[in-house]
Amino acid sequence: HHSTSIVLVLIVAFLSILKTAGFWNNDRRQNFPPGPRPLPIIGNLLLFDLKRPYRTYLELSKKYGPVFSVQMGHRKVVVISGYETVKEALVNQADAFAERPKIPIFEDLTKGNGVVFAHGENWKVMRRFTLTALRDFGMGKKAIEDRIVEEYGHLAESIASQEGNPIDASKIINAAVANIIVSILLGKRFDYKDPRFVRLVTMTNENMRLAGKPLVTMYNIFPYLGFLLRANKALLRNRDEFHDFVRVTFVEYLKNLDKNDQRSFIDAFLVKQQEEKSTTNGYFHNGNLLSLVSNLFTAGVETISTTLNWGFLLMLKYPEIQKKVQDEIEQVIGSNPPRIEHRAQMPYTDAVIHEIQRYANILPLDLPHETAADVTLQGYFIPKGTYIIPLLTSVLKDESQWEKPDMFYPEHFLDANGKLVKKDAFMPFSAGRRICAGETLAKMELFLFFTSLLQRFNFLPPPGVSNSDLDLSPAVSFNVIPKPYKMCAVARS
């Protein structure tokens, strides 16, 4: 009995030391956004469904409004939700919301190099280079369109060889999509069975899943707890293996680099690196190249294949929608290879693809932002350096913006005459300064892969599975992916 009171006295003493050391400052005096009351040291951790944190954030936004705060460990996080508020922050006050926070696992993985988790001037230089190089290597151009057309040929052959037997198509869809970004980065494509290529795609998949693990989340909140380090071993091992592959590749490229004939993204970077040798600022170093290539590979593969994966699952679930897309393909394209120019003549298909992106909502929390300056949002004061979560799921399902936010309903994007409607609340690529750099490429790939496969195949659930049996609830990962499913791709006559 006596000893417990001593322990209690010690705990209280310890907590008051933390308090005076300013471990959790009360921001109420500055009109900081409201939120649930944090516990010492752990903050609001106990409130969270760590496997699907976006659900917790949605609940909290119902209670506290469109701008609220939570505490993860001793880090204050401000969550912004709903179309109006997210637009006000990311678009109207773009510069103030353009930073990325330093997140332990991503700092370990990238050291602040690359573009996705880069900061300050390094981010600006890398972002500018990435956009220019992607444009030069055909994003939105005929060259890359030809590459996608070539690739959907290989993909369709690969699916056809399964002869309508039930398959989990996510692996080969992954490979086809990976080949597009590889053709930009390296200027070549791989055979789907090439062991190195299979390994690259597997590592990328694995890292996405590992990054979403609750233990990794705990490490990000309490990086000083050594026993959590285990969670990162596999991630770092995969990163090293990926970097080794890229290193070997670009040593090859250096051998026959011709500044007047740049064949790939890596060539363009190496040319910049050589031009920069004379200057002192040094952004085009190998660390940035390795992280940049990893960033683009991960971002360019995971997102598009996940979206397509949702797309085919939804086509199994709603055969009548699949049929309408196929009817439009027949009217507009017939049996010709689909091309980007067809998209404008195919409003229904385009609406279906938009709705797949809205409904699938694959990055429900966006990627985290950080304020680059003190800022006022909806009357609340948010200091510089605050961790910001733009709750994209609340924009893509905002009840004031969408007629049936929780339903798969392509008519969200069609007017009364069946023409495509642009919706401002359609933000699957985020918005503002950190908006997805590959948006144009992603839209081309989604349209061309989706239509070319629906042109050639009818997609059906495996024998004995009815569409009502199909489960649309997501699996657990860093992004929102469907649970594994099998489908039959039956060649259309």
C-alpha positions in Angstrom: 0.0 0.0 0.0 2.7 2.4 1.1 4.9 1.7 -2.0 2.0 2.4 -4.5 1.7 5.9 -3.1 5.4 6.5 -3.5 5.1 5.4 -7.1 2.1 7.7 -7.6 4.1 10.7 -6.1 7.0 9.9 -8.5 4.7 9.7 -11.5 3.0 13.0 -10.6 6.5 14.6 -10.1 7.6 13.2 -13.5 4.5 14.5 -15.2 4.9 18.0 -13.7 8.5 18.1 -14.9 7.3 17.3 -18.4 4.6 19.9 -18.0 7.1 22.6 -17.0 9.5 21.4 -19.8 6.6 22.3 -22.1 6.0 18.7 -23.3 2.4 19.4 -24.1 1.7 23.0 -24.3 -1.9 24.1 -24.1 -2.7 26.0 -27.2 -6.2 27.0 -26.2 -5.0 30.5 -25.5 -4.1 31.0 -29.2 -7.4 29.9 -30.5 -6.0 26.6 -31.7 -8.5 24.2 -33.3 -10.6 22.2 -30.8 -10.3 18.4 -30.3 -10.5 15.6 -27.7 -8.6 16.0 -24.5 -5.1 14.4 -24.8 -3.6 12.1 -22.1 -0.1 12.7 -21.0 2.6 11.2 -23.2 0.3 9.1 -25.4 -2.0 12.0 -26.4 -5.2 10.7 -28.1 -3.7 7.4 -29.2 -6.4 5.3 -27.5 -9.2 6.8 -29.6 -7.7 5.4 -32.8 -8.5 2.5 -35.0 -4.8 2.2 -35.9 -5.6 -0.1 -38.9 -8.1 2.3 -40.4 -7.3 5.7 -38.9 -9.3 7.6 -41.5 -12.5 6.2 -39.8 -11.5 7.7 -36.5 -10.8 11.1 -38.2 -14.2 11.0 -39.9 -16.0 10.4 -36.6 -14.0 13.2 -34.9 -14.9 15.7 -37.7 -18.6 15.0 -37.1 -18.1 16.0 -33.5 -15.6 18.9 -33.7 -16.2 20.4 -37.1 -14.1 20.9 -40.3 -10.9 22.0 -38.5 -9.9 20.1 -35.4 -6.8 18.8 -33.6 -5.7 15.6 -32.1 -2.5 14.7 -30.4 -0.3 11.7 -31.5 2.3 11.3 -28.7 3.3 14.9 -28.2 2.8 15.9 -31.8 -0.2 18.1 -32.4 -2.0 17.2 -35.6 -4.6 19.5 -37.3 -7.1 17.7 -39.5 -9.0 19.6 -42.2 -12.1 18.0 -43.6 -14.9 18.7 -46.2 -14.5 20.2 -49.6 -14.7 23.9 -48.7 -12.1 23.8 -45.9 -9.6 21.6 -47.8 -9.9 23.9 -50.8 -9.5 27.0 -48.6 -6.3 25.5 -47.2 -4.6 23.6 -50.0 -5.6 25.8 -52.9 -6.4 29.3 -51.6 -3.5 29.3 -49.1 -1.4 26.9 -51.1 2.1 28.3 -50.0 1.3 28.2 -46.3 0.3 24.5 -46.6 3.0 23.3 -48.9 5.5 21.7 -46.6 5.8 18.0 -45.6 6.4 17.1 -42.0 9.5 15.1 -41.0 8.1 11.6 -40.3 10.5 9.2 -38.7 10.0 6.2 -41.0 10.1 8.3 -44.2 13.1 10.3 -43.0 14.9 7.0 -42.3 13.9 5.8 -45.8 14.7 8.9 -47.9 16.9 11.2 -45.7 14.7 14.0 -47.1 15.9 13.3 -50.6 13.7 12.8 -53.7 10.4 14.6 -54.1 7.5 13.0 -52.1 8.9 13.5 -48.6 11.4 16.3 -49.5 11.4 19.7 -47.9 12.2 23.4 -48.6 14.5 24.2 -51.5 15.4 20.6 -52.3 11.8 19.8 -52.8 11.3 22.8 -55.1 14.3 21.9 -57.3 13.4 18.2 -57.4 9.7 18.9 -58.2 10.6 21.3 -61.0 13.0 18.8 -62.5 10.4 15.9 -62.2 7.7 17.9 -63.9 9.9 18.9 -66.8 11.5 15.5 -67.2 8.1 13.7 -67.1 6.8 16.2 -69.7 9.9 15.7 -71.9 9.6 11.9 -71.7 6.2 12.0 -73.0 3.7 12.5 -70.2 0.6 13.5 -72.0 2.3 13.0 -75.4 2.0 10.5 -78.3 5.3 8.8 -77.3 4.0 7.6 -73.9 0.6 6.9 -75.4 2.2 4.5 -77.8 4.0 2.8 -74.9 0.7 2.3 -73.0 -0.9 1.0 -76.2 1.9 -1.5 -76.6 1.7 -2.5 -73.0 -2.1 -3.1 -72.9 -1.5 -5.5 -75.8 0.9 -7.5 -73.6 -1.5 -7.3 -70.7 -4.5 -8.5 -72.7 -2.4 -11.4 -74.1 -1.3 -12.4 -70.7 -5.0 -12.3 -69.4 -6.2 -14.2 -72.5 -3.7 -17.0 -71.9 -5.7 -17.8 -68.7 -8.6 -18.9 -70.9 -11.3 -17.5 -68.7 -10.2 -19.4 -65.5 -10.5 -17.5 -62.2 -7.4 -15.3 -61.7 -6.2 -12.8 -59.3 -5.3 -10.2 -61.9 -3.7 -7.7 -59.5 -0.2 -9.1 -60.1 -0.1 -8.7 -63.8 -2.0 -5.4 -63.8 0.7 -4.3 -61.4 3.4 -5.4 -63.8 1.8 -3.7 -66.8 1.5 -0.4 -64.9 5.0 -0.7 -63.6 6.3 -1.1 -67.2 5.0 2.4 -68.0 6.9 4.2 -65.3 9.9 2.0 -66.0 9.8 3.0 -69.7 10.0 6.7 -68.6 12.7 6.1 -65.9 14.8 3.6 -67.8 13.6 3.8 -71.4 12.7 0.1 -71.7 10.1 -2.5 -70.7 10.6 -5.8 -68.9 9.0 -9.1 -69.6 6.3 -9.9 -66.9 8.3 -13.0 -65.9 11.7 -11.3 -65.7 12.9 -12.2 -62.1 14.4 -8.8 -61.5 11.3 -7.0 -62.5 9.0 -9.3 -60.5 11.3 -8.6 -57.5 11.0 -4.8 -58.0 7.2 -4.9 -58.2 7.0 -7.3 -55.2 9.2 -5.0 -53.1 7.1 -2.0 -53.9 3.9 -3.8 -53.0 5.4 -5.1 -49.8 6.7 -1.6 -48.7 3.2 -0.1 -49.2 1.7 -2.8 -47.0 4.5 -2.5 -44.4 4.2 1.3 -44.2 0.6 0.9 -43.1 1.3 -1.4 -40.2 0.2 -0.2 -36.7 3.8 -0.9 -35.4 5.2 1.5 -38.0 2.6 4.1 -36.9 3.7 3.6 -33.3 7.4 4.1 -34.3 6.5 7.4 -36.1 4.8 8.6 -32.8 7.5 7.3 -30.4 10.7 7.0 -32.5 12.8 6.9 -29.3 11.3 3.5 -28.2 14.1 1.2 -29.4 12.0 -2.0 -29.4 9.8 -0.5 -32.2 12.8 -0.4 -34.6 12.1 -4.0 -35.7 9.1 -2.7 -37.6 11.4 -0.9 -40.0 14.0 -3.6 -40.8 12.1 -5.0 -43.7 11.3 -1.6 -45.1 14.9 -0.5 -45.0 16.1 -3.8 -46.5 13.7 -3.5 -49.4 14.9 0.1 -49.9 18.5 -1.0 -50.0 17.8 -3.7 -52.5 15.8 -1.3 -54.7 18.6 1.3 -54.6 21.2 -1.4 -55.5 19.2 -2.2 -58.6 18.9 1.5 -59.6 22.6 2.0 -58.9 23.6 -0.9 -61.2 21.3 0.5 -63.8 22.5 4.0 -63.9 26.2 3.0 -63.9 25.2 1.3 -67.2 23.6 4.5 -68.4 26.6 6.7 -67.5 28.7 4.5 -69.9 26.9 5.8 -73.0 25.3 9.0 -71.9 24.8 11.4 -74.7 23.6 14.9 -73.7 22.0 15.4 -77.1 20.2 12.1 -77.1 18.6 11.6 -73.7 16.6 8.4 -73.6 15.1 8.4 -70.1 14.4 10.2 -66.9 17.7 8.8 -65.4 19.6 10.2 -68.4 18.2 13.6 -67.9 19.2 13.6 -64.2 22.7 12.4 -65.0 23.1 15.2 -67.6 22.0 17.7 -64.9 24.5 16.2 -62.5 27.3 16.7 -65.0 26.3 20.3 -65.7 26.1 21.0 -62.0 29.7 19.8 -61.3 30.9 23.4 -61.7 28.4 24.9 -59.2 28.3 24.6 -55.5 24.6 24.2 -54.5 24.6 20.5 -55.5 21.0 19.2 -55.7 21.6 16.6 -58.4 23.5 14.1 -56.3 23.0 10.3 -56.3 21.0 10.4 -53.0 18.4 12.5 -54.7 18.4 10.3 -57.8 17.9 7.1 -55.8 15.1 8.5 -53.8 13.5 10.2 -56.8 13.5 7.0 -58.8 12.1 5.0 -55.8 9.4 7.7 -55.3 8.3 7.7 -58.9 8.3 4.0 -59.1 6.2 3.5 -55.9 3.9 6.4 -56.7 3.5 5.4 -60.3 2.8 1.8 -59.7 0.8 1.5 -56.5 -1.8 4.2 -57.1 -2.7 3.3 -60.6 -2.8 -0.5 -60.1 -4.8 -0.1 -56.9 -7.3 2.1 -58.8 -7.6 -0.4 -61.6 -7.9 -3.2 -59.1 -10.9 -1.4 -57.6 -12.3 -0.7 -61.0 -12.5 -4.4 -62.1 -13.9 -5.4 -58.7 -16.6 -2.8 -59.2 -17.3 -4.0 -62.8 -17.8 -7.5 -61.3 -20.2 -6.1 -58.7 -22.2 -4.0 -61.2 -22.4 -5.9 -64.5 -25.0 -3.5 -65.8 -22.4 -0.7 -65.6 -19.8 -2.9 -67.2 -22.2 -3.5 -70.1 -22.9 0.2 -70.6 -19.2 0.9 -70.8 -18.8 -1.9 -73.4 -21.7 -0.6 -75.4 -20.0 2.9 -75.6 -16.7 1.2 -76.5 -18.5 -0.6 -79.4 -20.2 2.6 -80.6 -17.1 4.9 -80.5 -14.1 2.6 -81.0 -15.4 -0.6 -82.4 -12.5 -3.0 -82.6 -9.8 -0.4 -83.1 -7.2 0.1 -80.4 -8.3 2.6 -77.8 -6.5 6.0 -78.0 -6.6 9.0 -75.8 -8.5 11.0 -78.4 -11.4 8.6 -77.9 -11.9 9.7 -74.3 -13.6 13.0 -75.2 -16.2 11.0 -77.2 -16.8 8.5 -74.4 -18.4 10.5 -71.5 -20.0 7.4 -69.8 -16.7 5.5 -69.7 -14.9 8.7 -68.5 -17.5 9.2 -65.8 -17.1 5.5 -64.6 -13.3 6.0 -64.3 -13.8 9.3 -62.3 -16.3 7.5 -60.1 -13.9 4.6 -59.5 -11.3 7.1 -58.3 -13.8 8.9 -56.1 -15.3 5.7 -54.6 -12.0 3.9 -54.2 -10.6 6.9 -52.3 -7.2 5.2 -52.2 -5.4 7.8 -50.1 -8.1 8.8 -47.6 -5.7 10.9 -45.5 -3.8 12.4 -48.5 -0.1 12.5 -47.7 0.5 14.6 -44.6 1.2 18.3 -45.1 2.9 20.8 -42.7 2.3 24.6 -42.4 5.3 26.6 -43.8 4.1 29.7 -42.0 1.6 30.8 -39.3 -1.8 30.7 -40.8 -5.5 31.3 -39.9 -8.1 28.8 -41.2 -11.8 29.2 -40.5 -11.0 31.5 -37.7 -8.5 29.2 -36.0 -4.8 29.9 -35.5 -2.4 27.3 -36.8 1.3 27.9 -36.1 4.1 27.3 -38.5 5.4 23.7 -38.4 2.0 22.1 -37.6 1.4 18.6 -38.9 -1.7 18.8 -41.2 -3.9 16.0 -42.4 -6.1 16.9 -45.3 -8.9 14.4 -45.0 -9.4 13.7 -48.7 -12.0 11.0 -48.0 -14.2 13.7 -46.5 -13.9 15.7 -49.8 -14.6 12.7 -52.1 -17.6 11.8 -49.9 -18.7 15.3 -48.9 -22.5 15.2 -48.7 -22.9 18.8 -49.9 -21.0 17.9 -53.1 -22.2 14.4 -54.1 -25.7 13.1 -54.6 -25.0 9.6 -53.3 -21.6 9.9 -51.6 -21.5 6.3 -50.3 -22.7 4.6 -53.5 -20.9 3.8 -56.7 -22.8 6.1 -59.0 -21.2 7.2 -62.3 -24.0 9.7 -62.8 -22.2 11.9 -60.3 -20.1 13.0 -63.3 -22.8 13.2 -65.9 -25.3 15.9 -66.7 -28.9 15.3 -67.9 -27.7 15.0 -71.5 -25.1 12.4 -70.6 -22.2 14.8 -71.0 -19.2 14.7 -68.6 -19.4 17.2 -65.7 -16.3 18.6 -64.0 -16.6 18.5 -60.2 -14.4 20.7 -58.1 -14.7 18.3 -55.2 -13.0 15.6 -57.3 -9.6 15.6 -55.6 -8.1 12.1 -55.7 -4.8 13.7 -56.8 -4.9 16.1 -53.8 -4.6 19.9 -54.6 -2.3 22.8 -54.3 1.5 22.9 -54.4 1.9 19.2 -53.6 -0.7 17.9 -56.1 0.2 14.7 -57.8 3.0 15.3 -60.3 1.9 12.3 -62.4 -1.8 13.2 -62.7 -1.8 13.4 -66.6 0.0 10.1 -66.9 -2.3 8.5 -64.4 -5.4 9.6 -66.3 -4.0 8.3 -69.6 -3.1 4.9 -68.1 -6.5 4.5 -66.3 -8.4 5.3 -69.5 -6.3 3.2 -71.8 -5.9 0.1 -69.6 -9.5 0.1 -68.5 -11.1 0.5 -72.0 -8.7 -1.9 -73.7 -9.5 -4.7 -71.3 -13.2 -4.1 -71.3 -13.1 -4.0 -75.1 -11.6 -7.5 -75.2 -13.1 -9.3 -72.1 -16.2 -9.7 -70.1 -15.3 -9.7 -66.4 -17.3 -12.2 -64.3 -17.1 -13.4 -60.7 -15.7 -17.0 -60.4 -18.3 -19.8 -60.8 -20.5 -20.1 -57.7 -19.8 -16.5 -56.6 -22.7 -14.0 -57.1 -22.1 -10.3 -57.3 -23.8 -9.8 -53.9 -21.1 -12.0 -52.4 -18.4 -9.6 -53.5 -16.9 -7.7 -50.6 -16.2 -4.0 -51.2 -14.6 -3.3 -47.8 -10.9 -2.6 -48.0 -7.9 -4.5 -46.7 -5.4 -3.0 -44.3 -2.5 -1.1 -45.9 -1.0 2.4 -46.1 -3.3 3.0 -49.0 -6.9 1.7 -49.4 -6.7 -1.5 -51.4 -9.4 -4.1 -52.1 -9.3 -7.5 -50.4 -7.8 -10.0 -52.8 -10.4 -11.3 -55.2 -10.5 -13.6 -58.3 -12.2 -12.9 -61.5 -12.8 -14.6 -64.9 -11.9 -12.7 -68.0 -13.9 -14.2 -70.8 -12.8 -13.2 -74.4 -15.6 -11.2 -76.2 -16.3 -12.4 -79.7 
